[in-house]
Amino acid sequence: MTQNLKIAEQMVKRLIADTNQAHFGITWRYELTNEVDNIDVVSEHATNTLRIHPCWLRYIVSEGDFQSSVTDEITAWYLLDELTHPVGHAA
């Protein structure tokens, strides 16, 4: 594993830890995998897995696009979840 990928993975670990502290009810984890093109979220029960292609992760970190590529993926998941599963709305 190259140093750049280690740095990128540390960024993901911090993001996952911060997300798990900020949001209750859903536990996030991540995995580096060649089975996705770039990034994907897999939801199973109360656990979401952020699946990230390691080459893509290394590239977006080197380009300074971590926020708009990885962090925003989690934000988008919460927005979509809120739209498709509204809580506390009157019928």
PyRosetta script that sets phi, psi and omega in degrees:
from pyrosetta import init, pose_from_sequence

init()
pose = pose_from_sequence("MTQNLKIAEQMVKRLIADTNQAHFGITWRYELTNEVDNIDVVSEHATNTLRIHPCWLRYIVSEGDFQSSVTDEITAWYLLDELTHPVGHAA")
pose.set_psi(1, 133.1)
pose.set_omega(1, -178.5)
pose.set_phi(2, -79.3)
pose.set_psi(2, 162.7)
pose.set_omega(2, 179.3)
pose.set_phi(3, -59.8)
pose.set_psi(3, -40.1)
pose.set_omega(3, -179.9)
pose.set_phi(4, -62.1)
pose.set_psi(4, -38.5)
pose.set_omega(4, 178.8)
pose.set_phi(5, -70.0)
pose.set_psi(5, -36.3)
pose.set_omega(5, 176.9)
pose.set_phi(6, -62.8)
pose.set_psi(6, -42.5)
pose.set_omega(6, 177.7)
pose.set_phi(7, -63.1)
pose.set_psi(7, -45.2)
pose.set_omega(7, 179.6)
pose.set_phi(8, -62.1)
pose.set_psi(8, -41.6)
pose.set_omega(8, 179.6)
pose.set_phi(9, -66.3)
pose.set_psi(9, -35.8)
pose.set_omega(9, 175.8)
pose.set_phi(10, -62.7)
pose.set_psi(10, -37.2)
pose.set_omega(10, 176.9)
pose.set_phi(11, -63.5)
pose.set_psi(11, -41.7)
pose.set_omega(11, 178.2)
pose.set_phi(12, -65.0)
pose.set_psi(12, -42.6)
pose.set_omega(12, 179.1)
pose.set_phi(13, -59.7)
pose.set_psi(13, -42.8)
pose.set_omega(13, 178.1)
pose.set_phi(14, -64.9)
pose.set_psi(14, -41.3)
pose.set_omega(14, 178.6)
pose.set_phi(15, -61.4)
pose.set_psi(15, -45.0)
pose.set_omega(15, -180.0)
pose.set_phi(16, -63.9)
pose.set_psi(16, -44.6)
pose.set_omega(16, 179.0)
pose.set_phi(17, -61.6)
pose.set_psi(17, -44.7)
pose.set_omega(17, 178.8)
pose.set_phi(18, -63.4)
pose.set_psi(18, -41.4)
pose.set_omega(18, 179.5)
pose.set_phi(19, -64.8)
pose.set_psi(19, -42.9)
pose.set_omega(19, 179.6)
pose.set_phi(20, -65.7)
pose.set_psi(20, -31.1)
pose.set_omega(20, 177.2)
pose.set_phi(21, -74.8)
pose.set_psi(21, -33.3)
pose.set_omega(21, -174.9)
pose.set_phi(22, -83.8)
pose.set_psi(22, -27.4)
pose.set_omega(22, -174.8)
pose.set_phi(23, -123.0)
pose.set_psi(23, 126.1)
pose.set_omega(23, 178.5)
pose.set_phi(24, -101.8)
pose.set_psi(24, 153.7)
pose.set_omega(24, 178.1)
pose.set_phi(25, 97.8)
pose.set_psi(25, -26.3)
pose.set_omega(25, 176.8)
pose.set_phi(26, -124.7)
pose.set_psi(26, 129.5)
pose.set_omega(26, 175.0)
pose.set_phi(27, -102.1)
pose.set_psi(27, 129.6)
pose.set_omega(27, 177.7)
pose.set_phi(28, -102.0)
pose.set_psi(28, 146.6)
pose.set_omega(28, 171.5)
pose.set_phi(29, -144.2)
pose.set_psi(29, 176.4)
pose.set_omega(29, 179.1)
pose.set_phi(30, -141.1)
pose.set_psi(30, 161.8)
pose.set_omega(30, 170.7)
pose.set_phi(31, -148.2)
pose.set_psi(31, 140.6)
pose.set_omega(31, 172.9)
pose.set_phi(32, -89.1)
pose.set_psi(32, 127.5)
pose.set_omega(32, -175.9)
pose.set_phi(33, -151.0)
pose.set_psi(33, 148.4)
pose.set_omega(33, 174.9)
pose.set_phi(34, -87.8)
pose.set_psi(34, 2.6)
pose.set_omega(34, -176.6)
pose.set_phi(35, -82.4)
pose.set_psi(35, -4.7)
pose.set_omega(35, 176.3)
pose.set_phi(36, -120.0)
pose.set_psi(36, 156.1)
pose.set_omega(36, 178.4)
pose.set_phi(37, -71.5)
pose.set_psi(37, -48.4)
pose.set_omega(37, -179.6)
pose.set_phi(38, -132.8)
pose.set_psi(38, -72.8)
pose.set_omega(38, -175.7)
pose.set_phi(39, -149.4)
pose.set_psi(39, 148.4)
pose.set_omega(39, -179.0)
pose.set_phi(40, -153.8)
pose.set_psi(40, 154.7)
pose.set_omega(40, 174.1)
pose.set_phi(41, -117.0)
pose.set_psi(41, 127.9)
pose.set_omega(41, 175.7)
pose.set_phi(42, -113.3)
pose.set_psi(42, 123.9)
pose.set_omega(42, -179.4)
pose.set_phi(43, -105.2)
pose.set_psi(43, 128.0)
pose.set_omega(43, 175.9)
pose.set_phi(44, -138.1)
pose.set_psi(44, 111.7)
pose.set_omega(44, -179.0)
pose.set_phi(45, 55.4)
pose.set_psi(45, -119.3)
pose.set_omega(45, -177.9)
pose.set_phi(46, -103.5)
pose.set_psi(46, 23.3)
pose.set_omega(46, -180.0)
pose.set_phi(47, -127.4)
pose.set_psi(47, 130.5)
pose.set_omega(47, 173.4)
pose.set_phi(48, -112.0)
pose.set_psi(48, 135.2)
pose.set_omega(48, 177.4)
pose.set_phi(49, -113.0)
pose.set_psi(49, 122.0)
pose.set_omega(49, 174.4)
pose.set_phi(50, -86.5)
pose.set_psi(50, 110.2)
pose.set_omega(50, -178.5)
pose.set_phi(51, -99.5)
pose.set_psi(51, 123.9)
pose.set_omega(51, -172.1)
pose.set_phi(52, -130.5)
pose.set_psi(52, 133.0)
pose.set_omega(52, 174.4)
pose.set_phi(53, -74.2)
pose.set_psi(53, 125.7)
pose.set_omega(53, -175.0)
pose.set_phi(54, -61.3)
pose.set_psi(54, -37.3)
pose.set_omega(54, -179.9)
pose.set_phi(55, -67.8)
pose.set_psi(55, -40.5)
pose.set_omega(55, 177.9)
pose.set_phi(56, -64.6)
pose.set_psi(56, -43.6)
pose.set_omega(56, 179.1)
pose.set_phi(57, -59.1)
pose.set_psi(57, -47.9)
pose.set_omega(57, 179.4)
pose.set_phi(58, -59.3)
pose.set_psi(58, -41.2)
pose.set_omega(58, -179.2)
pose.set_phi(59, -65.2)
pose.set_psi(59, -49.3)
pose.set_omega(59, -175.5)
pose.set_phi(60, -68.0)
pose.set_psi(60, -30.8)
pose.set_omega(60, 176.0)
pose.set_phi(61, -68.9)
pose.set_psi(61, -43.3)
pose.set_omega(61, 179.8)
pose.set_phi(62, -64.2)
pose.set_psi(62, -27.6)
pose.set_omega(62, 179.3)
pose.set_phi(63, -87.3)
pose.set_psi(63, -6.3)
pose.set_omega(63, -179.5)
pose.set_phi(64, 79.5)
pose.set_psi(64, 21.8)
pose.set_omega(64, -176.3)
pose.set_phi(65, -105.5)
pose.set_psi(65, 20.7)
pose.set_omega(65, -177.1)
pose.set_phi(66, -59.1)
pose.set_psi(66, -46.8)
pose.set_omega(66, -177.8)
pose.set_phi(67, -58.6)
pose.set_psi(67, -51.1)
pose.set_omega(67, -175.0)
pose.set_phi(68, -77.6)
pose.set_psi(68, -13.6)
pose.set_omega(68, -178.3)
pose.set_phi(69, -105.3)
pose.set_psi(69, -42.5)
pose.set_omega(69, -175.2)
pose.set_phi(70, -101.5)
pose.set_psi(70, -54.2)
pose.set_omega(70, -178.9)
pose.set_phi(71, -59.0)
pose.set_psi(71, -42.7)
pose.set_omega(71, -179.2)
pose.set_phi(72, -68.1)
pose.set_psi(72, -21.8)
pose.set_omega(72, 176.1)
pose.set_phi(73, -64.4)
pose.set_psi(73, -41.5)
pose.set_omega(73, 177.9)
pose.set_phi(74, -69.4)
pose.set_psi(74, -43.3)
pose.set_omega(74, 177.4)
pose.set_phi(75, -58.9)
pose.set_psi(75, -43.6)
pose.set_omega(75, 178.9)
pose.set_phi(76, -63.0)
pose.set_psi(76, -37.8)
pose.set_omega(76, 178.9)
pose.set_phi(77, -61.3)
pose.set_psi(77, -45.1)
pose.set_omega(77, 179.3)
pose.set_phi(78, -64.8)
pose.set_psi(78, -39.8)
pose.set_omega(78, 177.9)
pose.set_phi(79, -64.0)
pose.set_psi(79, -45.0)
pose.set_omega(79, 178.0)
pose.set_phi(80, -64.6)
pose.set_psi(80, -39.6)
pose.set_omega(80, 178.3)
pose.set_phi(81, -62.9)
pose.set_psi(81, -41.3)
pose.set_omega(81, 179.3)
pose.set_phi(82, -64.6)
pose.set_psi(82, -38.8)
pose.set_omega(82, 179.1)
pose.set_phi(83, -69.9)
pose.set_psi(83, -35.7)
pose.set_omega(83, -176.3)
pose.set_phi(84, -92.6)
pose.set_psi(84, -17.5)
pose.set_omega(84, 179.1)
pose.set_phi(85, -135.5)
pose.set_psi(85, 64.6)
pose.set_omega(85, -177.9)
pose.set_phi(86, -63.2)
pose.set_psi(86, 139.3)
pose.set_omega(86, -179.9)
pose.set_phi(87, -113.8)
pose.set_psi(87, 136.2)
pose.set_omega(87, 174.2)
pose.set_phi(88, 79.7)
pose.set_psi(88, 11.5)
pose.set_omega(88, 178.4)
pose.set_phi(89, -92.0)
pose.set_psi(89, 137.5)
pose.set_omega(89, 178.8)
pose.set_phi(90, -72.1)
pose.set_psi(90, 142.8)
pose.set_omega(90, -179.8)
pose.set_phi(91, -83.9)
pose.dump_pdb("model.pdb")
